[in-house]
Amino acid sequence: MYATQALTQFVPLAAEELDKNKVTPGVLGFLVFAALAVGVWLLMKSMNRHMGKVDFEEAPDPAAEPAGTDGRAGSGAGTKASASGKG
């Protein structure tokens, strides 16, 4: 209760000094913003590290035709043989 009474005595003093056209967040606002920015940066760094560990292999579509059944050269062994010059 005493702290509240002490603060109410300073309110009239602050009201005289406060310019309502030049209200800024100050040092505390900057520190809070900087802490949030560092936190977001750390979270993004951690997310990139975890996403790098993910080994995602998409399951083949059962409705799709297997590669090489339509007579065209696929990306199978024929490509490797022609690349090595044994072709």
C-alpha positions in Angstrom: 0.0 0.0 0.0 2.9 2.4 0.8 4.5 1.8 -2.6 1.3 2.8 -4.3 1.0 6.0 -2.3 4.6 6.8 -3.1 4.1 6.4 -6.8 1.0 8.5 -6.9 3.1 11.4 -5.6 5.3 11.2 -8.7 2.5 11.1 -11.2 1.9 14.9 -11.3 5.6 15.5 -11.7 5.8 13.1 -14.7 2.7 14.7 -16.3 4.4 18.1 -16.4 7.5 16.7 -18.0 5.8 14.4 -20.5 5.6 15.7 -24.1 2.7 13.8 -25.6 4.1 14.3 -29.1 7.5 12.7 -28.4 6.7 9.4 -26.6 9.3 6.8 -27.3 9.7 3.2 -26.0 13.1 4.0 -24.5 15.9 1.7 -23.5 13.5 -0.9 -22.0 11.6 -1.2 -25.2 14.8 -1.6 -27.2 16.1 -4.3 -24.8 12.8 -6.3 -25.0 12.9 -6.0 -28.8 16.5 -7.1 -28.9 15.8 -10.1 -26.6 12.9 -11.2 -28.9 15.1 -10.8 -32.0 17.8 -13.0 -30.4 15.2 -15.5 -29.3 13.8 -15.8 -32.8 17.3 -16.1 -34.3 18.1 -19.0 -31.9 14.8 -20.7 -32.7 15.4 -20.4 -36.4 19.0 -21.8 -36.0 17.7 -24.7 -34.0 14.9 -25.4 -36.5 17.4 -25.5 -39.4 19.6 -28.0 -37.5 16.6 -30.2 -36.8 15.3 -30.0 -40.4 18.7 -31.0 -41.6 18.4 -34.2 -39.7 15.1 -35.2 -41.3 15.5 -37.9 -43.9 12.2 -37.6 -45.9 11.5 -40.1 -48.6 8.2 -39.7 -50.4 6.2 -43.0 -50.8 5.7 -43.9 -54.4 2.2 -43.3 -55.8 0.5 -46.7 -56.3 -1.5 -45.3 -59.3 1.6 -44.1 -61.2 3.3 -46.3 -63.8 6.7 -47.6 -62.9 9.6 -45.9 -64.8 10.7 -47.5 -68.0 7.5 -49.3 -68.9 6.5 -46.9 -71.7 9.6 -47.7 -73.9 11.5 -44.5 -73.2 14.9 -44.5 -71.6 14.4 -43.8 -67.9 16.8 -42.7 -65.3 17.9 -46.3 -64.6 21.0 -48.3 -65.5 20.9 -47.3 -69.2 21.8 -43.7 -68.3 24.7 -44.8 -66.1 26.1 -47.1 -68.9 26.0 -44.3 -71.5 27.6 -41.9 -69.1 30.5 -44.2 -68.6 31.1 -44.7 -72.3 30.0 -48.4 -72.5 27.0 -47.6 -74.3 
